[in-house]
Amino acid sequence: MIHRSACTPSRLYEALRASWSIETGGKWLASNPARGQCSVTALVVHDILGGEILKTDVDGCWHFYNQIGARHWDLTMSQFETPIEYDNLPSTREEALSDTSPEQYRLLRQRVFEWQKRSESRVAHVRLEPSSTNCLLISTPYGGGPRRRSCVSRSARDRLGCRAHTF
């Protein structure tokens, strides 16, 4: 399960973007992955962060998004070519679900939770280790194969004079 305290807009967007597909929203396009994902996304965001589901009229169709605290979260706004006006009309889970299907909702929710689990697993396997070049390295196993190593950051590399590990 995604922990609310560890969920930032950018991490949640990353999980959603990796999870969206034609199976989670029938209007999805590879060139516009947020297209047709608003209602199902609003439901999953509501599951993770709570808050309220809001809607606004866009060209005669409802567009769903979230309000968490005093902030509006529209993680599918990239589907629109131009900025939209938000009416901030209250909506419900039932209304958002009527714009998608239970199968699409369950699939997106499952994919987002699986993405988060994989992400947490990768972080759990990261180990900082010293190197012979006076640079701290990140050692991360990928798929049981060889470990990928890279400097912690460019500034750390520069500060420590590491020339062996470039970005």
C-alpha positions as CSV (number, residue, x, y, z in Angstrom):
1,M,0.0,0.0,0.0
2,I,1.2,3.5,-0.7
3,H,1.9,5.4,2.4
4,R,0.3,8.8,2.4
5,S,3.2,10.5,4.1
6,A,5.6,9.2,1.4
7,C,3.4,10.4,-1.5
8,T,4.4,13.5,-3.3
9,P,2.6,14.8,-6.4
10,S,5.6,14.0,-8.6
11,R,6.0,10.4,-7.2
12,L,2.3,9.8,-7.5
13,Y,2.3,11.2,-11.1
14,E,5.2,9.0,-11.9
15,A,3.3,5.9,-10.7
16,L,0.2,6.9,-12.5
17,R,2.0,7.7,-15.8
18,A,3.7,4.3,-15.7
19,S,0.3,2.6,-15.0
20,W,-2.0,4.3,-17.5
21,S,-2.8,2.4,-20.7
22,I,-5.7,1.7,-23.1
23,E,-6.9,-0.9,-20.5
24,T,-7.3,1.8,-17.8
25,G,-8.9,4.5,-20.0
26,G,-10.3,3.9,-23.5
27,K,-9.1,7.2,-24.9
28,W,-5.4,6.6,-23.9
29,L,-2.8,7.4,-26.5
30,A,1.0,6.7,-26.3
31,S,1.5,10.3,-27.4
32,N,-1.0,11.6,-24.7
33,P,-1.0,9.0,-21.9
34,A,-3.3,11.1,-19.5
35,R,-6.0,11.2,-22.1
36,G,-9.2,9.6,-20.9
37,Q,-7.7,8.8,-17.5
38,C,-9.3,11.6,-15.3
39,S,-12.1,9.8,-13.5
40,V,-10.1,6.6,-12.8
41,T,-7.1,8.6,-11.7
42,A,-9.3,10.8,-9.4
43,L,-10.6,7.6,-7.7
44,V,-7.1,6.2,-7.2
45,V,-5.8,9.5,-5.8
46,H,-8.8,9.6,-3.5
47,D,-7.9,6.1,-2.3
48,I,-4.4,7.1,-1.5
49,L,-4.7,10.7,-0.2
50,G,-8.3,11.1,0.7
51,G,-9.7,14.6,0.2
52,E,-12.5,15.4,-2.2
53,I,-13.2,14.5,-5.8
54,L,-14.1,17.6,-7.9
55,K,-15.3,18.1,-11.4
56,T,-15.4,20.8,-14.1
57,D,-17.1,21.0,-17.5
58,V,-14.6,20.8,-20.4
59,D,-16.3,21.1,-23.8
60,G,-19.5,19.5,-22.5
61,C,-17.9,16.6,-20.7
62,W,-17.0,16.2,-17.0
63,H,-13.4,16.3,-16.1
64,F,-12.6,14.9,-12.6
65,Y,-9.7,15.8,-10.3
66,N,-8.9,16.0,-6.6
67,Q,-8.7,18.5,-3.7
68,I,-6.5,17.5,-0.9
69,G,-6.6,20.0,1.9
70,A,-6.6,23.4,0.3
71,R,-4.8,22.2,-2.9
72,H,-6.2,21.0,-6.2
73,W,-4.5,18.0,-7.7
74,D,-5.2,17.5,-11.4
75,L,-2.7,14.8,-12.3
76,T,-4.3,14.4,-15.8
77,M,-4.3,18.0,-16.9
78,S,-1.5,17.2,-19.4
79,Q,-4.1,15.7,-21.6
80,F,-5.4,19.1,-22.6
81,E,-3.6,21.2,-25.2
82,T,-4.5,24.5,-23.5
83,P,-5.2,25.3,-19.8
84,I,-8.7,24.7,-18.6
85,E,-10.9,26.7,-16.3
86,Y,-11.8,24.9,-13.1
87,D,-15.4,25.1,-11.8
88,N,-14.4,23.1,-8.6
89,L,-17.8,21.5,-8.4
90,P,-18.2,18.8,-5.7
91,S,-18.5,15.3,-7.1
92,T,-18.6,11.8,-5.6
93,R,-16.8,8.5,-6.0
94,E,-20.0,7.1,-7.6
95,E,-20.1,9.8,-10.2
96,A,-16.4,9.4,-11.1
97,L,-16.9,5.6,-11.3
98,S,-19.8,6.1,-13.7
99,D,-17.3,7.7,-16.1
100,T,-15.1,4.7,-16.0
101,S,-15.6,1.0,-15.2
102,P,-14.9,-1.0,-12.1
103,E,-12.4,-3.1,-14.1
104,Q,-10.4,0.0,-15.2
105,Y,-10.4,1.3,-11.7
106,R,-9.2,-1.9,-10.1
107,L,-6.5,-2.3,-12.8
108,L,-5.1,1.2,-12.3
109,R,-5.3,0.9,-8.6
110,Q,-3.4,-2.5,-8.7
111,R,-0.8,-1.1,-11.1
112,V,-0.1,2.0,-9.0
113,F,0.3,-0.1,-5.8
114,E,2.5,-2.6,-7.6
115,W,4.6,0.3,-9.0
116,Q,5.0,1.7,-5.5
117,K,6.0,-1.7,-4.1
118,R,8.7,-2.2,-6.7
119,S,9.9,1.4,-6.1
120,E,10.1,0.7,-2.3
121,S,11.9,-2.5,-3.0
122,R,14.5,-0.8,-5.2
123,V,15.1,1.8,-2.5
124,A,15.4,-0.9,0.2
125,H,18.3,-2.5,-1.8
126,V,20.3,0.7,-2.3
127,R,23.5,0.7,-0.4
128,L,26.0,3.5,-0.1
129,E,29.6,2.3,-0.2
130,P,33.0,3.9,-0.2
131,S,35.2,3.5,-3.3
132,S,38.9,3.6,-4.0
133,T,38.4,6.9,-5.8
134,N,37.1,8.7,-2.7
135,C,33.6,8.8,-4.1
136,L,30.6,7.4,-2.4
137,L,28.8,5.0,-4.7
138,I,25.3,3.8,-4.9
139,S,25.2,0.0,-5.4
140,T,21.8,-1.2,-6.7
141,P,21.0,-4.8,-7.8
142,Y,18.9,-5.0,-10.9
143,G,17.2,-8.3,-11.8
144,G,19.8,-10.4,-10.0
145,G,22.4,-9.3,-12.5
146,P,25.5,-7.1,-12.0
147,R,25.2,-4.1,-9.7
148,R,24.9,-0.7,-11.3
149,R,27.1,1.8,-9.6
150,S,27.1,5.6,-9.9
151,C,28.1,8.6,-7.9
152,V,25.6,9.9,-5.4
153,S,25.5,13.2,-7.1
154,R,27.4,15.4,-9.4
155,S,28.2,17.9,-6.6
156,A,29.5,15.0,-4.4
157,R,31.6,13.8,-7.3
158,D,33.1,17.2,-7.9
159,R,33.5,17.9,-4.2
160,L,35.4,14.6,-3.7
161,G,37.4,14.8,-6.9
162,C,36.0,11.7,-8.3
163,R,36.9,11.3,-12.0
164,A,36.2,7.6,-12.4
165,H,32.4,7.8,-12.3
166,T,30.7,10.2,-14.7
167,F,27.1,10.9,-15.5
